[in-house]
């Protein structure tokens, strides 16, 4: 199973804490993580193995969206910061739309991601 992890700057610490909380499940279920650049670097620093793509504003969100469209990604955890502006909002919207088109579960906050992790 492949899970994509993405977090806006204001949510990166929350994403890493979430991963730490579910580390045993991620390892036990042999879940492969893919991530946008900076989120992936932070996850690696926390001890996770992650395939990193570009940073979100440089096309990483679009690369993850392509993986969703190709059927490679089974879930997306995208901890968004709804109180900040993001110059790559069109890529974010595309990723969210493709998750809907391809019926891929998408969690935009830790509460939803936790429910998804409990279903794995």
C-alpha positions in Angstrom: 0.0 0.0 0.0 1.2 3.5 -0.8 0.3 6.6 1.1 1.2 10.1 -0.1 2.0 12.6 2.6 1.9 16.3 2.0 1.8 19.2 4.6 1.8 22.9 4.2 4.5 24.7 6.2 2.2 25.4 9.2 1.2 21.8 9.4 4.5 19.9 8.9 5.1 19.3 12.6 1.6 18.0 12.9 2.2 15.6 10.0 5.4 14.3 11.6 3.7 13.8 15.0 0.9 11.9 13.2 3.4 9.6 11.5 5.2 9.0 14.8 1.8 8.1 16.4 1.1 5.6 13.7 4.7 4.4 13.1 4.0 0.8 14.4 1.0 0.5 12.0 3.0 1.9 9.1 5.8 -0.6 9.6 3.5 -3.6 10.4 1.4 -3.1 7.3 4.4 -2.5 5.1 3.1 0.9 4.0 5.2 2.8 1.5 5.3 6.6 1.9 5.7 9.1 -0.9 5.9 12.8 -0.3 6.4 16.2 -1.6 10.0 17.4 -1.1 10.1 19.3 2.2 7.5 17.1 3.9 9.5 14.1 2.8 12.8 15.5 4.2 11.1 16.1 7.6 9.7 12.6 7.6 13.2 11.2 6.8 14.7 13.2 9.7 12.1 11.5 11.9 13.3 8.1 10.8 10.9 7.2 8.0 11.8 5.9 4.6 10.1 8.1 2.0 10.2 8.5 -1.8 10.4 12.3 -2.2 9.1 14.3 -5.2 9.5 18.0 -5.8 8.4 20.6 -3.3 4.7 21.4 -3.7 5.1 24.9 -5.2 7.6 23.4 -7.7 5.3 20.7 -9.0 5.3 18.1 -6.2 1.6 18.3 -5.7 1.2 17.6 -9.5 3.6 14.7 -9.3 1.5 13.1 -6.5 -1.7 13.8 -8.4 -0.1 11.9 -11.4 0.5 8.9 -9.1 -3.1 9.0 -8.0 -4.3 9.1 -11.6 -2.0 6.2 -12.5 -3.4 4.1 -9.7 -0.1 4.0 -7.7 -1.3 5.8 -4.6 -3.9 4.3 -2.3 -4.4 7.2 0.1 -3.4 10.8 0.4 -2.8 12.6 3.7 -2.6 16.3 2.8 -2.5 18.4 6.0 -3.6 21.8 4.5 -3.3 25.1 6.2 -6.6 26.8 5.4 -5.6 30.1 7.0 -2.7 30.8 4.6 -2.4 31.6 0.9 -0.7 29.1 -1.4 0.6 30.1 -4.8 0.2 26.5 -6.1 -3.5 26.4 -5.3 -4.4 25.1 -8.8 -2.1 22.1 -8.2 -3.8 21.5 -4.8 -7.2 21.6 -6.4 -6.1 19.2 -9.2 -4.8 16.7 -6.6 -8.1 16.9 -4.6 -10.2 16.5 -7.8 -8.2 13.5 -8.9 -8.6 11.8 -5.6 -12.4 12.2 -6.1 -12.3 11.1 -9.7 -10.2 8.0 -8.9 -12.0 7.3 -5.5 -8.8 7.6 -3.5 -9.3 8.5 0.2 -8.0 12.0 1.0 -7.5 13.2 4.6 -6.9 17.0 5.0 -6.5 16.9 8.7 -5.2 14.5 11.4 -8.7 13.5 12.6 -9.6 12.1 9.2 -6.2 10.6 8.6 -6.5 8.8 11.9 -9.8 7.3 10.9 -8.2 6.1 7.6 -5.2 4.6 9.4 -7.6 2.7 11.7 -9.2 1.1 8.6 -5.9 -0.2 7.2 
